[in-house]
Amino acid sequence: MDIRTALKQGIAQLRAANVSSHTLTAELLLLHATGRTRTSLYSHPEDQLTESESQNYFSMIERRTAGVPTQHLTGKQEFWGLEFEVTPEVLIPRPETEHVIEVALDRLALRDLRSKQTQNMSGEGLLVADIGTGSGCVAIALAKELPAARIFALDISPAALTVAQRNATRLGFSDRLIFLESNLLSGVATARARYIAPLLGNSRSFETYASRIASHESPVTGQESLLFDLIVSNPPYVARREATTLATEVRNHEPAIALFGGEEGYELYADLITQSAGHLKPGGILVLELGHDSLPAVQPLLDTASWTNIGVTNDLAGVPRVLSAERTTT
Ligand SMILES: C[S@@+](CC[C@H](N)C(=O)[O-])C[C@H]1O[C@@H](n2cnc3c(N)ncnc32)[C@H](O)[C@@H]1O
């Protein structure tokens, strides 16, 4: 079968199964099955597929019509201009999450401007935490934009952390990222006591922290605190009571731990905000992604004693998507 015919047939099968973006999906699956570039696909539509390319392509088309997400078939998703490996253990990065990066970078720049400091474009000296890192997309995008910042990527799911770590290594950012299994920020305290505090007094080398954490060296205790300049999170925020309204691709194929925040969806935010207040430096920045209707439940959790300069950013669909605030200095 030639490329043109394979593409046409694939599109027809996807359309018949009501798969959205059927043309783009067929194209992505054919690119993946053949290992060709888009240009080569369209400049040589008469080229014949090999038997195995054809089998692989039509088997992916079939699995897609059965509800498997395209990204689970190709194993990748682009985010912030970088290509991330995705597996069923992690949430597929969504475009609206890029607003979390934009808001974090804007607020860091604004803070420097307000304090009349020269802009710290490289993130020199900044310590960042990404809570619920999943594929690592947010932590790694921040590592790209802040090439001197050091970043803790935390997740309760060890399987997700393995994927995130692979992404960081493949994309060349693993030297500035520490991956920690952690329920919200609780793992940071343990890591600090066990590995980091004893080092703060001497080498201060992030690589040394990372290798000690990775090699599970024996515990040593210390008193120094580990406070962040920036905490970002895209926590699970879908309401369990709305589970049946999710697309089957999402409900049946993405991890429940990454999707559901509780019956109402916003249950994790109270602890997330309280713990963040205890782990941010005075003037430190918190940036949270929100569910489509979470703002009224979440914004009141930012009490004025701990938080100031509260901001809400809408996504491209006009949904209040990102809530951000600064830790008060008192
Ligand atoms: C919505 S996903 C976000 C993944 C990724 N940051 C992104 O934006 O694509 C939420 C992530 O939080 C993790 N998670 C869920 N509950 C958690 C908890 N209590 N503490 C830490 N991580 C948690 C999940 O395993 C999942 O990877």
The ligand as an SDF file (V2000), in Angstrom:
LIG
                    3D

 27 29  0  0  0  0  0  0  0  0999 V2000
   -2.3930   16.7120   37.0630 C   0  0  0  0  0  0  0  0  0  0  0  0
   -0.9340   15.7060   37.1970 S   0  0  0  0  0  0  0  0  0  0  0  0
    0.3070   16.8850   36.7170 C   0  0  0  0  0  0  0  0  0  0  0  0
    1.4990   16.2790   36.0590 C   0  0  0  0  0  0  0  0  0  0  0  0
    2.4540   17.3110   35.4320 C   0  0  0  0  0  0  0  0  0  0  0  0
    2.9610   18.2400   36.4240 N   0  0  0  0  0  0  0  0  0  0  0  0
    1.7560   18.0780   34.3420 C   0  0  0  0  0  0  0  0  0  0  0  0
    1.4460   19.2640   34.5530 O   0  0  0  0  0  0  0  0  0  0  0  0
    1.4850   17.5120   33.2800 O   0  0  0  0  0  0  0  0  0  0  0  0
   -0.7850   15.5810   38.9410 C   0  0  0  0  0  0  0  0  0  0  0  0
    0.4270   14.8160   39.4740 C   0  0  0  0  0  0  0  0  0  0  0  0
    0.3920   14.8890   40.8990 O   0  0  0  0  0  0  0  0  0  0  0  0
    0.7450   13.6400   41.4530 C   0  0  0  0  0  0  0  0  0  0  0  0
    0.1300   13.5860   42.7870 N   0  0  0  0  0  0  0  0  0  0  0  0
   -1.1360   13.2360   43.1340 C   0  0  0  0  0  0  0  0  0  0  0  0
   -1.3120   13.3480   44.4630 N   0  0  0  0  0  0  0  0  0  0  0  0
   -0.1350   13.7960   44.9790 C   0  0  0  0  0  0  0  0  0  0  0  0
    0.3150   14.1100   46.2800 C   0  0  0  0  0  0  0  0  0  0  0  0
   -0.4890   14.0090   47.3490 N   0  0  0  0  0  0  0  0  0  0  0  0
    1.5930   14.5250   46.4370 N   0  0  0  0  0  0  0  0  0  0  0  0
    2.4210   14.6290   45.3640 C   0  0  0  0  0  0  0  0  0  0  0  0
    2.0650   14.3500   44.1050 N   0  0  0  0  0  0  0  0  0  0  0  0
    0.7880   13.9400   43.9110 C   0  0  0  0  0  0  0  0  0  0  0  0
    0.2470   12.6220   40.4720 C   0  0  0  0  0  0  0  0  0  0  0  0
    0.9540   11.4010   40.5810 O   0  0  0  0  0  0  0  0  0  0  0  0
    0.4700   13.3430   39.1310 C   0  0  0  0  0  0  0  0  0  0  0  0
    1.7220   13.0110   38.5970 O   0  0  0  0  0  0  0  0  0  0  0  0
  1  2  1  0
  2  3  1  0
  2 10  1  0
  3  4  1  0
  4  5  1  0
  5  6  1  0
  5  7  1  0
  7  8  2  0
  7  9  1  0
 10 11  1  0
 11 12  1  0
 11 26  1  0
 12 13  1  0
 13 14  1  0
 13 24  1  0
 14 15  1  0
 14 23  1  0
 15 16  2  0
 16 17  1  0
 17 18  1  0
 17 23  2  0
 18 19  1  0
 18 20  2  0
 20 21  1  0
 21 22  2  0
 22 23  1  0
 24 25  1  0
 24 26  1  0
 26 27  1  0
M  CHG  2   2   1   9  -1
M  END
$$$$
